[in-house]
Amino acid sequence: MIDFECTPRVDLEFMNREHRKAFDDANALKSLLDNALERRLDSGVKEQRKSVLESELEIEADAQVTEPDSVEIDQLLQTLLLDTVTHFELEQQCMEEYLFPARVEHNQEHQRVLVWMAEEHSLWTADCSVETIIHLSDYAADKFPNWLLSHIVTMDTVMASYIHRHGGTSL
């Protein structure tokens, strides 16, 4: 998990707020996934210990223990995606308003990442398995935050600096 306080700031405050929210959401998603994984693994150990004579009702009750996890994870994945769409739209408006020279390339990167994020969300929707939890945990703790950090220090810093120099709102 990445601490937003340790990340560089850009010259536009709205972008810093959006970046903080993205890191906070990714960290919250990682926590939810860790908790879900722990419960699933605990549940698996318990199931191995159950005797063959236990009723189907008890087995069904154990299977439903993770339903709230699934819903919360789905909602947070959706929130992260929708908030990112909003963030990218705000940046796009800003780039268009100030005629940022690299706006096409910047927007192409945004579109690529939105496709990736939608694929990760779809993965969860299709399969809430332990393997998917582990995969998404890596996405939330590592892949997405590292992409965001790289994007901030490269594309966003350049874009925010350009817009600030051309009259955009600063820090």
Secondary structure as UniProt FT lines:
FT   HELIX           4..6
FT   HELIX           13..49
FT   TURN            52..53
FT   HELIX           56..63
FT   HELIX           64..66
FT   HELIX           67..97
FT   TURN            98..99
FT   TURN            101..102
FT   HELIX           103..126
FT   HELIX           130..138
FT   HELIX           139..143
FT   HELIX           144..151
FT   HELIX           152..156
FT   HELIX           157..165
FT   TURN            166..167
//
